[in-house]
């Protein structure tokens, strides 16, 4: 997958909307037009790029096209981000130790007597 696909804010917004649940092309077009001022054909091009990259899937129901996130397409992104998760998990654990009384070694003398 090419990272340039996610560089476009309208495409990222489409993925965010789809993360909330399946939507029609018309619903996506209306939301993206309102937020970014782009046309329905431009939204259709963004959807095609996302579909071709395997990030979204599309199903036809009559004249409507329903779009949804393709979890398989996000696995490559998730795998890449995985190497960084330890960085913020470690930072969050350190923060938790700082703000929770009794969790930090220097708090030993501050613990209430029971």
HUCOR-V590422 format. One record per residue. N is the residue number from 1. RES is the residue in one letter. SS is DSSP state (2 for helix, 1 for strand, 0 for the rest). Layout:
{{N,RES,SS} {N,RES,SS}}
This chain:
{{1,X,0} {2,X,0} {3,X,0} {4,X,2} {5,X,2} {6,X,2} {7,X,2} {8,X,0} {9,X,2} {10,X,2} {11,X,2} {12,X,2} {13,X,2} {14,X,2} {15,X,2} {16,X,2} {17,X,2} {18,X,2} {19,X,2} {20,X,0} {21,X,0} {22,X,0} {23,X,1} {24,X,1} {25,X,2} {26,X,2} {27,X,2} {28,X,2} {29,X,2} {30,X,2} {31,X,2} {32,X,2} {33,X,2} {34,X,2} {35,X,2} {36,X,2} {37,X,0} {38,X,0} {39,X,0} {40,X,2} {41,X,2} {42,X,2} {43,X,2} {44,X,2} {45,X,2} {46,X,2} {47,X,2} {48,X,2} {49,X,2} {50,X,2} {51,X,2} {52,X,2} {53,X,0} {54,X,0} {55,X,0} {56,X,1} {57,X,1} {58,X,1} {59,X,1} {60,X,1} {61,X,1} {62,X,0} {63,X,0} {64,X,1} {65,X,1} {66,X,1} {67,X,1} {68,X,1} {69,X,1} {70,X,0} {71,X,2} {72,X,2} {73,X,2} {74,X,2} {75,X,2} {76,X,2} {77,X,2} {78,X,2} {79,X,2} {80,X,2} {81,X,2} {82,X,2} {83,X,2} {84,X,2} {85,X,2} {86,X,2} {87,X,2} {88,X,2} {89,X,2} {90,X,2} {91,X,2} {92,X,2} {93,X,2} {94,X,2} {95,X,2} {96,X,2} {97,X,2} {98,X,2} {99,X,2} {100,X,0} {101,X,0} {102,X,0} {103,X,0} {104,X,0} {105,X,2} {106,X,2} {107,X,2} {108,X,2} {109,X,2} {110,X,2} {111,X,0} {112,X,0} {113,X,0} {114,X,0}}
